[in-house]
Amino acid sequence: MRIFPIRHHSPASALLLERSIEADPPRRILVEGPSDADALIPVLLDEGTEPPVAILAWRPGGPTAIYPFAPYSPEYVALRAAKRLAIPARFFDIPASTAMDRPESETAPADLEREICARLGYGSYEEFWEASFEAGGMDAETFARLFLDYARLMRKEPGRIPELDRLREAFMAREIAREPVDGTLVVCGAFHAAALADGEADPAAAPEPGPRAEVAVIPYSFARLSEQAGYGAGNRAPRFYQRVHGEGGDFRRASLATVLDLSARLRERGWGGGTADAIDAYRLARSLGAMRGRSAPGLDEVREAATACLLQGNPAPLRDLLGESAIGRETGRVASRLARSPLQDEFYAEARRFALPIVDEPRVVKAGREASAFLHRLKIAEIPYATLVGEKWRVRWTPATDAALLRRIEMGATLREVCGRVIESRLPAARSAGQAAELAWDAGAADLPDVLARAIARCADLAAEDRDLHSLAVAARRIGDDALRRAILARALLLLPEAARVSDDGASAVCEALRVLAGSPGFDEAFRRVLRDELAHPRAAGLALALLRRSMSDDERLSELSFRLSADPSAARFLEGFLSAGWRTLIRDRELVSLLDRFIESMGMDRFLKVLPVLRRAFSNLTPAEARRLVERVVEVRSGATTLPSRKAEAETAESLALAIREAERTELAAFVPLRLDPVPVRCDRFEDLLAIRDRYIFPFAVMDYCARASVEEMRRTRDRLWSDSSAAPLVVAALRKRPDTLAIVEDPPLAPIAARTAVELCRARPDSERVLRRLAAGPLPVCRWAEEALAERGSPAQREAYRHRCETLLREHDDDVRSARRAEDPRDRAAAVARLRDPLFVPVLREAARDPDESVRNEAALSLAFAGDDSLVEEWMAHRRVHLLAILGAEIPGRMP
Amino acid sequence: MEAIRQSAEERYASELAALQADDPYPRPPGWRLSPRRVETFILGSERPVGGVAIASKYVGDRALVQVAIATLASDRALLLVGEPGTGKSRLSEHLAAAVSGTSDLMIQGTAGTTEDQIKYSWNYALLLAQGPSEGAIVKSPLYRGMETGRLARIEEITRILPEVQDALISVLSEKSVAIPELGRALHAARGFNVIATANTRDRGVNEMSTALRRRFNFVTLPVLRDLDTEMEVVERRVRELQTDYDVRAEVPRDVVRILTTLFQELRDGRTRDGRTKVPSPSGVLSTADLIGVLFHGAILAQQFGAARVTAEEAARSLVGAVGKEKPEDLRLLREYVETVVPARGEPEWRAFHAAASRVLREGT
């Protein structure tokens, strides 16, 4: 007897096993797999079957067990080789019927494995496995021997062998011994192989088979395979390991193929990187592999190298791509002429008829009436395939779909029958009108008229005595029968005032009911009673007020709102209920907006501050678009007309945004409506609009657009103010760098000092700006210094040296001033010295002086700093001594933009 | 004279010597240690090597560090990208110390960095006296790295003007610098490579030219999201700063925990339990800022307090740091202190609340 230890889903195991079988064909092969599924081996090996597939075992209404096979699973490869070489082969593990009653316990703690990994320097067991066995480059014999030894070591760890494993090993030993054949090859997991090889298993302890189970082969998918926990190896990236298998176990080639595939996919999505980059990435993967002691790089190395080489360190784009590239979307196929149940036949036929996708990834489809009924039936029959999202269906085939189809056969031979049974069996259990109505709705959706009629009758019976508001509201929403619906609504309204007296726990249900009931005949009377009832839950009362809308006069509503919000303990919850009417409703309803606006305006500061947290919380739920709409609404309500362009306008104009923001700022709403607008391309023609949106984050877009389009005259008019703005300046430089007529804007000094700094930056970026720079260099401080510096930068080494020399001279000349600015005893001396240091070279000294204990020195420092072009302190000083500074500075220092 | 701050190779001289003595793995040409030993140096080792305990110098993803090291042995240069406080510069320094035995070959990138500073410039006195000669060359750190086959570092590469950055392209692709004045070129000795760092808050890496970007492998160092990890990093850095600057005030764990929690919550815009929305300031809230706040708190405590950082110093230093960029952020901080903090009943949080609201009221 020969024993070949394998790891499940390991391509190396599969390849070496296949080689071993071919080199020395055995006379019989026993494969780890449920022995009661032997009859399915021909199905597995049929030409029409393509892995991944799985053997599913189940007992009607009972437990299940599943055994997946990938194309590179050693068990599958062994069976295939056996067929090719005409060697008898069968499964010899405990029957699925026995295994399914003994759920696998959690794998025992693998301290030993952790210890081995840590000692050898591997981060995880997977890494260790891949480096040592998978990509170890061994021959079959060495692999089998080492792996078996490794498994023996593992088994020695106390508490390592679960009870189920002992039973399985006993069963396997008995199967081997049952009809001994010379030249038997045993293929099973290394852990068990060690027990069998060493005679540790006791055939007498084999368990008795459980009650018979149904078995079938179902299609499986790589996506599911990658989710199967507890096996490792090939599971986490089936497609990658299939590549490895296809390349004869060569990880290098598989990794290279994956890197190339990835880089091609990345290029499609606009991430640069040609083949040369891909090669660099592959090289990095190899050296990473070498660092980790591997003979070839694996999936982890590919992922990390691609992130560093192709994606500039940003792993996000890989998440999807690596899924496609390494996990794969392949779904398996089972030979259709064999082993299909009538429900499976119906499912596949209908799916084909309605062109529904059979792939293991989510797809969204629209379904017509018939297709929709089919999908509803699947849902009712609890066959996992489709979920309703809004008006569309999200569908995804998974192996569980086929598994459920197989299991449902006990309920009927057609979906119609199964659904009818499911609903009928639930009807007697329905205890409220709501529950019955849900069932009726299901029956209607699944197009089952007889069942529908019975469900409606049941609902009517229950509604007559139902005292639960929530259940009645659900029934009213769900039931299609008009007469019954009216009756239910009337009953619900009758119960409402009483039902609204609930604690916080019940409030949500009442609010839900209010929404259903709003607008039904006679609702306003009942709603008013809720509103006036002091015992009613405040959230319900608030919502009732909002939903009453036109059934109440504006004044009446305003006074209600005002009154309720003055009642301290319940005000917050009342407002919450009021606002929960939904922003869409609120925004659409001019009167409500107006009411809210007037209410906020009418509050005194104390009240306002108290209500503020509630308002803030409520308003923070707005999306940016809703916030904008709300502000528009407020503006509209106040001005009595639509003043803003509709959303249909192609690009936002800075003008309209500025208008919106200016208007919004006039209303108190702006205090807590966050104007987070979408970062759209913005058109901006007028400088004044820029001023208005200075603090909004669309500002950069507007500046760029403005600079790209404004005429030379316009730019000249505004350059001093715009270019002096620290947040705009870099944008200006970026936007103007490429404009042919830029220099014309700069050509005509004098510029305000800080704007001039932007001008110099601009000139730096353009080789043709020498003339302009020279002119700037002839101007006053500090402009001349920056310009000189820029000129020196592009000049000859001698010119640069000359500039450096000039700076040094200046520093030397003012040596005394620097000293007295720092140390002179008399503040007047310090101030005088500071006043003489108006050059960019002295900015560090001036900064120090700006922290001088004496105020006159600090003043002087701010002034000198301003002259030196450092405006960081100007703002602060302007705030305190606006008049003084402005008077001194005159036109020299531009006012910063508001 | 004792330096204020020791370089990595000085600080860890004994670790490096021990690793070098016990290094069975192959070394790339020009390297002092094998890649595996470099990894041990950076990540630390549970077991002493050659009798010397190897401290962990970077907390975080092992794979990232491995990618960084493998890159240095490859044709491409390494660019470490991350927010302030993610440890880019320290990782760069430690890598250089381990691979080349020196972390001194460093160019600090600024808007004023010139091509001269990257390649070489001239000693003008000698240049005038002798004409172009070997003696008159003033070698940049990069030049010296090429000459001696060691790693050169460029800090904050994205602050350098793109045109100047591009001077690196030929260095990185040809591994040589032409010196036309002398009619020769400098060819890099094996072992030379470049580690650059870039701050995501600065002008982005996207402004680097494509040609230059392709010479780099990018390793993004993540922001620390885990409370304990961030605390560990912060505590260690603050301790180091304290040793360097001889600030002895004790920084209690409670205070570190409070401030780290606060930074993480403000950064994420929600409380750690995920239940409460928190206003998120626009200003900087990096780990580096947190380290700065705690260190500043320690100085305050040393100079004016009881040599132990209390809620008082923590609050003062925090308010100073948050308010320095945008007064608006102070308002958000106040909101956080008044809404989120009072809900926490632990005595240290109560103390912090009292101190912070007082400091905020005073408007320090």
Interface residues (C-beta under 8 A of the other chain):
Chain A: A118 G121 G123 G272 G273 D277 D280 R283 L284 S287 L288 A290 M291 R292 D300 E304 A305 T307 A308 C309 L311 Q312 G313 N314 P315 P613 R617 S620 P730 R764 E793 P797 E801
Chain B: P35 R36 E39 E46 R62 A63 L64 Q66 V67 I69 A70 T71 A73 S74 D75 R76 L79 V81 T114 W122 Y124 L127 L161 R203 V205 T210 R213 R214 N217 F218 V219 T220 K277 T339
